[in-house]
Amino acid sequence: MELRYKPQKVSFSQLMTYVRCPEHYLFRYILGIKIPPRKNIIRGLAFHEAVAFLFQEKKQGRAMSLKDLQDFYQFTLEMAFEDYQTRMEASKIFLTKEYLKREKEIKIEDLLVSGVKGLQVYQDRIAKKITPKFIEQNFKVPLDKNLAILGKIDLIDKKGIVYEIKTSTRRPANQQVSLDLQLAIYNLGSKAIFGTEPKGFTKDFIVFTKKGAEIRRFPLKESSFREEDVKYFVLTILKAIENNIWYCLHPAESWICSKEWCGYWMLHKELREKGLDYIIEKYTEKFQQIC
């Protein structure tokens, strides 16, 4: 059975899913198999929503106390956790016992405490210095008449600086943010919305540690990628997708492909044993009922 899939729009997260593992793209975006986000991921999502709410209030001239901000985070985290539990139940048939054990070891109470500490650090060290102009700004960058890149910029301040906010449990190494493709796409997004490039970029990492939380900042004046570089990158990936190239190239010992970390591990195994035609035929209809 041959797939013929040619998307008319694509997001940065979809592109990076393919870069990390083409088979993940196949399972998630072609067959529609949704595994639940890791618990650490829902902490990051709740953190982002809290920060966006903080800046929305600030833009309207309303001061937001740390207590109110943390309460908002708690509410958002608890709502996300309810959705996580529902999706976990629906996805158990695909998840290994090692994956489920690792997730069980992470307590929602710990995510609440660490997220609250992270918000305190972020508000004290970063948010107070920023005057927001656009929060979670959607953009669409046409590549040709039938294809566009979609995205959302976390924050743009009144100076024209674009902010990208990340959460992590590991301290990032010194990053070559000039080679960050996401910031290059944000550059195109800003041009599509406002007709001009940003005045600069700042990538902020909120790192959750055993002792609390800390900030790592990576400022950048301009991206090293040209517009044609970004378009070539996107079109190359989409050409591979159109031609059914779904190979996972991680080495066998890679942590990203382990039973503990990969929510698609059993599907990878089934794909290798049964082949692509079998997977397409088996799951194309089945998934419409599960997900």
Residue pairs with C-beta under 8 A, 6 or more apart in sequence:
1 276
1 277
1 280
1 281
2 244
3 30
3 244
3 280
4 242
5 30
5 241
5 242
6 238
6 241
6 242
7 147
7 238
7 241
8 146
8 147
8 148
9 140
9 147
9 148
9 149
9 150
10 147
10 148
10 149
10 150
10 234
10 238
11 149
11 150
11 151
12 149
12 151
12 181
12 182
12 185
14 25
14 29
15 181
15 233
15 234
15 237
16 181
16 182
17 24
17 25
17 28
17 29
18 24
18 25
18 237
18 240
18 241
19 237
20 256
21 248
21 250
21 256
21 257
22 240
22 245
22 246
22 247
22 248
23 246
23 247
23 248
23 264
23 267
23 268
23 271
24 248
24 264
25 241
25 246
26 246
27 33
27 264
27 267
28 34
28 35
31 279
31 280
31 283
31 284
31 287
32 287
32 288
32 291
33 94
33 264
33 267
33 283
33 287
33 291
34 87
34 91
34 291
35 87
35 91
35 94
35 95
35 263
35 264
36 84
36 87
36 88
36 91
36 263
37 45
37 84
37 87
38 103
38 106
39 81
39 84
39 103
39 106
39 108
39 111
40 106
40 111
40 169
42 77
42 80
42 81
42 84
42 111
43 77
43 111
43 114
43 115
43 167
43 208
44 166
44 167
45 76
45 80
46 73
46 76
46 77
46 80
46 115
47 73
47 115
47 118
47 119
47 167
47 206
48 154
48 165
48 167
49 72
49 73
49 76
50 69
50 70
50 72
50 73
50 76
50 115
50 119
51 119
51 122
51 127
51 154
51 165
52 135
52 136
52 154
52 155
53 64
53 69
53 72
54 64
54 69
54 123
54 127
55 127
55 130
55 132
55 135
55 155
56 132
56 135
57 63
57 64
58 64
58 127
58 131
58 132
59 132
59 133
59 135
66 119
66 120
66 123
69 119
69 123
70 116
70 119
70 120
73 112
73 115
73 116
73 119
74 112
74 116
77 108
77 111
77 112
77 115
78 108
81 108
88 95
88 103
90 290
90 291
91 263
91 290
92 100
94 263
94 264
94 266
94 267
95 263
95 266
96 259
96 260
96 265
96 266
98 258
98 259
98 260
99 259
99 260
99 261
99 262
99 263
99 265
101 260
102 260
102 261
114 208
114 212
114 213
115 208
117 208
117 212
117 213
118 167
118 206
118 208
118 213
120 213
121 206
121 212
121 213
121 214
121 215
122 204
122 206
122 213
122 215
125 215
126 204
126 215
130 155
130 157
130 163
131 157
131 158
131 159
132 155
132 156
132 157
132 158
133 156
133 157
133 158
134 153
134 155
134 156
135 154
135 155
136 152
136 153
136 154
136 155
137 152
137 153
137 156
137 189
137 193
138 150
138 151
138 152
139 150
139 151
139 152
139 153
139 188
139 189
139 190
139 192
139 193
140 148
140 149
140 150
140 189
140 192
141 148
141 149
141 150
141 151
141 185
141 188
141 189
141 191
141 192
142 148
142 192
143 149
143 231
143 234
143 235
147 235
147 238
149 185
149 188
149 189
149 234
151 185
151 186
151 189
153 162
153 164
153 186
153 189
153 190
154 163
154 164
154 165
155 162
155 163
155 165
156 162
156 163
156 190
156 198
157 163
159 199
160 196
160 198
160 199
160 200
161 198
161 199
161 200
161 201
161 202
162 183
162 186
162 187
162 190
162 198
162 200
162 201
162 202
163 201
163 202
163 203
163 204
164 182
164 183
164 186
164 201
164 202
164 203
164 204
165 204
165 206
166 172
166 203
166 204
166 205
166 206
167 205
167 206
167 207
167 208
168 205
168 206
168 207
168 208
169 207
169 208
169 209
170 207
171 205
171 207
171 214
171 216
172 205
172 207
172 216
172 218
174 218
175 203
175 218
177 183
177 201
177 203
177 218
177 219
177 220
178 220
178 222
178 223
178 224
179 224
179 225
180 203
180 220
180 223
181 225
181 230
181 233
183 201
183 203
183 220
183 223
184 223
184 224
184 225
184 229
184 230
185 230
186 198
186 201
187 197
187 198
187 201
187 222
187 223
187 225
188 227
188 230
190 196
190 197
190 198
191 197
197 222
200 219
200 220
200 221
200 222
201 219
201 220
201 221
201 222
201 223
202 217
202 218
202 219
202 220
203 217
203 218
203 219
203 220
204 215
204 216
204 217
204 218
205 215
205 216
205 217
205 218
206 213
206 214
206 215
207 213
207 214
207 215
207 216
244 276
246 276
248 257
248 268
250 256
250 257
251 257
255 261
256 262
257 265
257 268
258 265
259 265
262 268
267 279
270 278
270 279
271 279
274 282
